[in-house]
Amino acid sequence: MPLLVEDWDWKQTLSDDGQQIETLILTGTDFLVIPANRVAYPNPLLGWSSQTIGSVTYGPDPAETVIKDIVTANVVSPGDTARRVSALTVATDQGRGGSAIYKVVTPDPGAETGTENVPIQSSLMDMVRAVDEQSPIGVQVTLGDGELIFDCYEPRDLSEVAVFSASLGNLPEASLSAAAPTANVVLVQSKVTGANFTQVNGAGATNPWRCRGSASVQTDPACRGTGSATSSPWTSATA
């Protein structure tokens, strides 16, 4: 699977029979990081600072059509050119999947002082999961001739149980690591007059490979920018 290598590690171990084993470990992100790190705007023709409270509904259409319309609007041809990924194209829609619908919402942050109001903006992969729950559909980003191609596919039935265990011999090694989430794009929605929609960029914010989990924070005028923001390199989204 093609990926962007962000770090590497090498280790050497001895097997039970004294054989030397060398392992090169590459860590990074696959091409799905692009939709995973992108928020769907209610009006993709406008930048975040020009958004307004409201919603837009895609569908009912075939699941593939709904997904590709939203990805095209928010990654291929958004009005804010900084959000475009020039190397990405969307494959021709084949209308696969059953009927699906998806609503992109910018809520009214009606929180009172000291009260959180949960944002609804979701990443494009959150959208894919929501559509998949209505009609099974998969997505992939593959490497073409000098371009990245976003496409859908009809997934295999993987509903059967699979067990991996060292005792069964099919899990020779496993590891788990945890790290603090990072963000370099933060989208703020507020009731502060003249600053309802504000975007703050950090280093690498315009690089689709370096964008890391933005958060949408909602505030009321009395809070003046306070609130909670949670992000993850894998589940949250950038502008």
Buried (B, 14 or more C-beta within 10 A) or exposed (E): EEEEEEEEEEEEEEEEEEEEEEEEEEEEBEBBBBBBBBBBBBBBEBBBEEBEEEEBEBBEBBBBBBBBBBBBBBBBEBBBEEBBBEEBBBBEBBEBBEEBBBBBBBBEBEBEEEEBBEBBBBBBBBBBEBBBEBBBBBBBBEEEEEEBBBBBBEEEEEEEEEEEEEEEEEEEEEEEEEEEBEBBBBBBBBBBEEBBBBBBBBEBBBEBBBBBBBBBBBBBEEBEEEBEBEBBBBBBBBB
